[in-house]
Amino acid sequence: MGHNKIVILGGGINGLTCGLLLQQSGYTTRLITAREWQPVADDPGFTSLYPASSIKPVTVKTPILNELLRVSQERFSALLQVPESGVRQHVHYEVHEHPEEAPDYANEMKNFRLFSNGTAGIPKRRPGLPVSGWYYDVLFADTPVYMPWLREMYLKTGGQILLKTVTAEEICGLPETLIVNCTGTGTIGLFEDDANDVRFVKGHQIIIGLKDIPEEYRYPGFSYNYTAGSEIYRNPDGHAADVYFYPRSDCWILGASRQECRFGNNGQMIEEPAAHTMTVIGATGVPQPMYEINRDILYETLGLDISALPMDARFGYRFIRKKNGLRLESAPMGDKMIIHNYGHGGAGVTLSWGCAVKVLEMVTNG
Ligand SMILES: Cc1cc2nc3c(=O)[nH]c(=O)nc-3n(C[C@H](O)[C@H](O)[C@H](O)COP(=O)(O)OP(=O)(O)OC[C@H]3O[C@@H](n4cnc5c(N)ncnc54)[C@H](O)[C@@H]3O)c2cc1C
């Protein structure tokens, strides 16, 4: 082992997963992070506060997507045997009102099956509406259980966590010669990258607290993505947008939106104009069709009228590198080696174990 002391920057899902895997593989690490995960999502740039989190690759670009997904799925599957990790599996439906081709990742999903109009039990907005699509068994890392479990495991295997915001100037003075960069959006300002390539994809979510959902509905045993068609719900680029539903141990999460944003010259966030009127939930505006489609599906499928329940809304920023995609590579910096692991878009949980295994390979191979 060339480097036996390693520092990981960032305490989100990727920092913790890399830290745990390196510790388990015999390396000594410490992790420095500005903030740690908490149950309240109050910082749209700290993405690990927002995922639902399904193990399914969306809004991400990398030529080795299926390889990373396969490795991640193996690791998450193994965690099904560890109930305290919060990893579980349920049926996930991807439903379309207009016929669609199955995605490239279809072959990677467990028990993948197509369905056509007339199949019983498929979530839909209204009775009799023609829908088609596919369903499979999705792995699901229940974030409020999984993130504290991951942290605990990292500490148990000897990892150390230091709460501190590192500056670009301080990086050269760190005693470790190997740095694993998992700072997500924090990378901007810390390390060199192509500023023109950096984008944020704003994603809205509606949150319904579990305690506010009548007991008999709380754990319906499925989740969905549902695309009604661009005439009903579209992204600002005009393409049909999907909505989603995930039941978690603390809440139901209803999404989604994909609104591209970038930093302007003065550092202000510039957003694409929204495609729809916003409806205000709590203090946050969300696209009206995102709320209405989910409301109608849940009523039609479960018989529950969510409009009668208290709810809140929020948004987070998926961090993408538009042209270059996920950055998973090592680069020298003075006498140090930096292994970058960021730009996971909407799939940072999904790819976390696959990326950590790649980081371990880079560490081992020097
Ligand atoms: C609305 C929404 C829904 C999503 N749903 C899913 C999903 O279902 N499945 C999925 O796989 N993915 C999903 N994602 C994407 C996923 O949340 C992210 O890809 C993932 O959380 C990224 O994790 P990370 O650890 O790389 O970065 P982050 O979670 O952003 O963590 C970065 C860490 O670096 C620290 N840091 C930053 N700067 C510094 C500094 N200067 N010094 C020290 N520390 C620093 C921060 O404090 C933080 O701890 C979703 C994202 C959003 C926004």
The ligand as a Gaussian input file, in Angstrom:
#p B3LYP/6-31G(d) Opt

LIG

0 1
 C      -34.225000      16.200000      -4.962000
 C      -33.166000      15.148000      -5.071000
 C      -33.519000      13.802000      -5.094000
 C      -32.535000      12.816000      -5.217000
 N      -32.893000      11.493000      -5.217000
 C      -31.951000      10.517000      -5.359000
 C      -32.289000       9.143000      -5.332000
 O      -33.449000       8.739000      -5.152000
 N      -31.285000       8.228000      -5.526000
 C      -29.984000       8.609000      -5.695000
 O      -29.135000       7.749000      -5.900000
 N      -29.634000       9.913000      -5.674000
 C      -30.572000      10.868000      -5.516000
 N      -30.211000      12.195000      -5.523000
 C      -28.789000      12.547000      -5.707000
 C      -27.987000      12.367000      -4.414000
 O      -28.663000      12.987000      -3.346000
 C      -26.591000      12.971000      -4.582000
 O      -26.001000      12.525000      -5.774000
 C      -25.704000      12.557000      -3.414000
 O      -26.310000      12.847000      -2.194000
 C      -24.347000      13.253000      -3.501000
 O      -23.642000      12.915000      -2.329000
 P      -22.156000      13.402000      -2.073000
 O      -21.719000      12.735000      -0.827000
 O      -21.336000      13.187000      -3.290000
 O      -22.260000      14.992000      -1.903000
 P      -23.009000      15.830000      -0.778000
 O      -24.136000      15.082000      -0.178000
 O      -23.353000      17.156000      -1.379000
 O      -21.918000      16.018000       0.360000
 C      -20.857000      16.910000       0.243000
 C      -20.159000      16.976000       1.594000
 O      -18.998000      17.761000       1.458000
 C      -18.923000      18.673000       2.541000
 N      -18.125000      19.824000       2.080000
 C      -18.375000      20.655000       1.027000
 N      -17.424000      21.595000       0.945000
 C      -16.534000      21.345000       1.948000
 C      -15.337000      21.956000       2.399000
 N      -14.840000      23.060000       1.786000
 N      -14.698000      21.442000       3.484000
 C      -15.180000      20.347000       4.121000
 N      -16.318000      19.736000       3.746000
 C      -16.976000      20.222000       2.672000
 C      -20.386000      18.994000       2.833000
 O      -20.518000      19.527000       4.152000
 C      -20.994000      17.611000       2.701000
 O      -20.835000      16.877000       3.885000
 C      -31.168000      13.193000      -5.344000
 C      -30.816000      14.544000      -5.294000
 C      -31.802000      15.522000      -5.140000
 C      -31.395000      16.955000      -5.069000

